[in-house]
Amino acid sequence: MNKNTFSRVGLTSLVCLMLLITNSVFGAEIDFSSKNLITQQQADAPRSTHAADLDSDGDLDLLLASETDNAVYWYENDGDGVFFPRRVISASAEKVRSVFAADLDQDGRVDVLSASQLDDKVAWHRNIDGQSFGPQQIISLMADGPSDVSAGDLDADGDMDVVASSSLDNTIRWFENTGSGNFGAGQVITTTAEVAADVHLYDMDGDGDIDVLSASNLDNKIAWYENNGSGVFGEPRIISTEAIQALAVSVGDLDKDGDTDVVSASFGDDKIVWYENQGNEQFSAAVVITNTADGAVSVAIQDLNDDGNLDVVSASARDDTVAWYENLGDGSFGGRQVLNDRADNASFVLTADLDGDGAPDVVSTSINDDKLVWYRSDGSGGFEPGTDVGPVTRRPSAVYSADIDGDGDPDVVSASTLDSKIAWYPNSGSGSFGIQEVITTAAAGPAGVVADDLDGDGDLDLLAASNADNTISWFENVGAGVFGNQRIITTLAIRAFRVVSADLDGDGDPDVVSAAYNQNTVAWYENLGAGQFSDLQPIADEFSVSSVQTEDADGDGDIDVFASVSQSDKVVWYQNDGDGNFGTEIIISDVLDGAGSMSVLDVDGDTDIDVLAASLLDDKIVWFENDGSGSFGTEKSVTNVINAPERVVAGDLDGDGDFDVVAVSQFDDNIVWFENLGGGVFGPGQLLSAAANGVTSMFIQDLTGDGHLDVLSASYTQDQIAWYRNGLERDFGDAPDPSYRTLLSSDGARHEITDLFLGASVDAERDGQPNATATGDDSDSSDNDEQGVTFSGLIAGNQEAAIEVVVSQAGVGHLNAFIDFNGDGDFSGMDEHVVVDELIDATNEAVPFSIPVSANSGRTFARVRLSSLGGDLAYGQAEDGEVEDYSIEIAPPPDPPTLSIADAVVAEGNAGRTSLVFSVSMSKAHPVDVSFDFTTIDQTASSNKNDFEPSSGSGVIRAGMTATSITILVNADTTFEDDETFQVMLSNAAEATIANASATGTIGNDDPMPSVSLQLQGGSIEEAGGSTTVKAVLTNPSYQDVSIDIELSGSASSSDYSISSNKIIVPADDTSGSILIRALDDTLIEGNETIVVRLGPISNGLAGAPQSLVVDIEDNDQRGRKGSGSLGLQLLFLMWAAGLYARRRR
């Protein structure tokens, strides 16, 4: 290859440093997309992981709990253990600790559970279609510091219930799935798991239901809780209280005796132990597997070597180790076999067959290095080194673009120092990149990479400079992007960090030039043919070389070498004699304070090679004009308001035939570009990205094949390879500008066009199309862009208005909507952001919103935005989705509603109090609260008589509602009475008028008419003034007097007694009345006599029983005169005797 030609063409895609620029100088000449990620961080402090087939394709994907960024991610598996970039399920699980997957709604797809500690949240996300997940649905906010979550059918009703442990309240709870993913309140299993850490669900006693096993940290306890089969759990059954700071537990039949044994990991004593199930649900003391797992945090059980015995895997945090222990067959274990001893603060381990070969692999997470790693098993106990899950580059240092696979489009190559990785990413041709293809993970801190055909076989090989081992090496592309092993060129480039290729000796093949920081700083290596290289040939040995480039500086047809030297503030070049012999340095400038990044190109369009350079310490980007023979003039400014520019690159970004400049600032992470206005005169900086965190390398290349040069970057601090599309297709709004911020110059609302949009289609604009009716983006042709939104209920004060949206993808886009209610020409007023980040679950969905009663009636403007990330304001850029603006009309509020109160009736009851409820209704719903006063007024029912509790107060009918109630307490009694009434009066209504101000409350009598019975107080009475009381007793009181006529009969005559009255009156509200019967004295000897007292006619009552009674009058004429009575008898006897004697004498 003619390297002179290659260099000139390749100038549009050179590695660059970056610069800082203030917002005041940002322009908008070129429309660049926001950041498109090719790689990114796996997570921020990953706490745990879970394997499940989330996309129903037959292989196991991975879930991840990322603690510091409060996120739940998933990684799709291609079936061979190759994972796609992470996808966000949730970013609102604060300090998430645990994830789990189960089909909670019984739709055949596994859903995702999470437990997050800081927000006390147990939640789940519905799996919509195997690719996207619904919004967070909260199961509980009552678990104080959730630490773990799992799922199983605890109540045997056929759906998956949820179990969670919470460390701050020492509690394990379960939540019943009542169907379709609806959950009941937490049911406590235990509150004695002190700092509960881990839960595991398993049938511990073999009775067919799922029990719960736990590890708790503060009480060093391993315990299980028996399920009775319906979700009722017994007291904890203690397995051990000697697992010091227990953190994890698992189960399996380790001794192959047919029952379930238990394994635990305990942080405080560095132990992995197992407990033998001895039958009858009793466990042995701990059997130590290891006591050297320093800070043991996690444990898993699996047969890793296919010998039929369950082995044990552990993760330990203090020694950063993932290891396994072979089960020798009788429950005894071999020594520790380390899979990874650099898992910095290892946090979790599990086993799963990720590559579908039938052998269980191992997966681990580690917090301090943010890693999710899997270890491929050979099925016999052998494991490959850990592989990052997903296309990860750790501390990327260089990025490059070239057609690696020979398919005609430029792919991307990256070098990353922390994982010693060189990798490439195939381009589909439109800027969509495939899975990371790893070339090597043994490059020992690669800092520079470049592609060229080093062996002359027609494909692009890769050159690399490795800082940690002072190596310049290359990797042969054997075709279609398949690379051979590393081939060393030299190991003497001390702290090598840059490498370029060019034909320095004119023999037609590319030679290699390297830059190193400490020794042999600029050197070249002759390509001897077929990819063989000479030893190092020094060009210069100046300390702190910061950049190296090649081009023909003096126009003599051979390739010279350029370098910048930071410590001596120089930019220099070295003249090539054509055979690879170089002269001494020729200084271009020695006043660039901290000379750094450099590019060589024709800045002024005069066909010779000029030099573009950045100086880190004096905040400048300058260029030096070449007179064509290698003599360079004084510096000319590109900018002098940039804060610490690190790298700079050039390319014709605007397609006008000259080279523009792109740079990134070290301290504010902005990428900006400077338009070459012609002849090397540059315009002000224009913002390309404000999110270029820690970018260390850039490259310019047309990644989409649209003829526009895009910008590629590597972010060292964020582990990201990203690119920014030039000539972006975006959708804008069309509301009036500048008030509604529609044009690009106003930072108008705009969305990059993807497959997420509103309505049936979306069209692209270079800028907003504002007009007075928000119809600038409308048409009657097929590119009509305003057809995804309809409004309903546009009435001032309406609490039930709606925005109906049609979207291209369900469960992906978040909706934000704005309406200018106050008519002031913007969307910044209170309540004008009417829909906030509403996830649209269906392709056609109505989203409710409220219109304030204060909204101006008449014409105004609305803006509706849809994007996958949400968070959209009424202005600014979104990475996908669409914006639609509308002119809408808000109707004035209708006449106020009228209030009415309805009569109410209640039975008073016999005891306590009864509520009499009055319904207060409104003729229609109102957008604001309606209030009123009320009071009670006595009628036949009186509060003074304690018929009811008097009440006065205020009531309210809430906005959007149409009724409320007033409750008056009625006091119960047992008195027979007529129904009684009182009134409730309404007054002082606010936001409504009163149509019916009063209602009658009727207290219904529920007591029967009283029955009357007779009672006698006292026994028999004597003639000599004895008396007795006859009582008429009512079964219950009456509201009126009860009059009872008394009828008398019997052997006693009216002269034998007196009666106080022939009527008994029972007064109202009383239950008895009485009369007095007194015996009169006489001298007759007549024996005892009786008075029969009977109920006669009764007024206001009924005859009960007994209806009669008998009063005895004792005759006291015999008892009271005993002596005279005897004398009489004696006289009678004498008279009889005398008569008898006289008859006998005759």
Secondary structure, 3 states (H helix, E strand, C coil): CCHHHHHHHHHHHCCCCCCCCCHHHCCCCCCECCCEEEECCCCCCEEEEEEECCCCCCCCEEEEEECCCCEEEEECECCCCCECCCEEEECCCCCEEEEEEECCCCCCCCEEEEEECCCCEEEEEEECCCCCEEEEEEEECCCCCEEEEEEECCCCCCCCEEEEEECCCCEEEEEEEEECCEEEEEEEEECCCCCEEEEEEECCCCCCCCEEEEEECCCCEEEEECECCCCCECCCEEEECCCCCEEEEEEECCCCCCCCEEEEEECCCCEEEEECECCCCCECCCEEEECCCCCEEEEEEECCCCCCCCEEEEEECCCCEEEEEEECCCCCEEEEEEEECCCCCEEEEEEECCCCCCCCEEEEEECCCCEEEEECECCCCCECCCEECCCCCCCEEEEEEECCCCCCCCEEEEEECCCCEEEEECECCCCCECCCEEEECCCCCEEEEEEECCCCCCCCEEEEEECCCCEEEEEEEEECCEEEEEEEEECCCEEEEEEEEECCCCCCCCEEEEEEEEECCEEEECEEECCEECCCEEEECCCCEEEEEEECCCCCCCCEEEEEECCCCEEEEEEECCCCCEEEEEEEECCCCCEEEEEEECCCCCCCCEEEEEECCCCEEEEEEECCCCCEEEEEEEECCCCCEEEEEEECCCCCCCCEEEEEECCCCCEEEEEEEECCEEEEEEEEECCCCCEEEEEEECCCCCCCCEEEEEECCCCEEEEECECCCEEECCCCCCCCCCCHHHCCCEEECCCCCECCCCCCECCCCCCCCCCCCCCCCCCCCCCCEEEECCECCCCCEEEEEEECCCCCCEEEEEECCCCCCCCCCCCCEEEEEEECCCCEEEEEECCCCCCCCEEEEEEEEEECCCCCCCCCEECCCEEEEEEEEEECCCCCCEEEECCEEEECCCCCEEEEEEEEEECCCCCCCEEEEEEEEECCCCCCCCCECCCEEEEEECCCCCEEEEEEEEECCCCECCCEEEEEEEEEEECCEEEECEEEEEEECCCCCCEEEEEEECCCEECCCCEEEEEEEECCCECCCEEEEEEEECCCCHHHEEECCCEEEECCCCCEEEEEEEECCCCCCCCCEEEEEEEEEEECCEECCCCEEEEEEECCHHHHCHHHHHHHHHHHHHHHHHHHHHHHHC
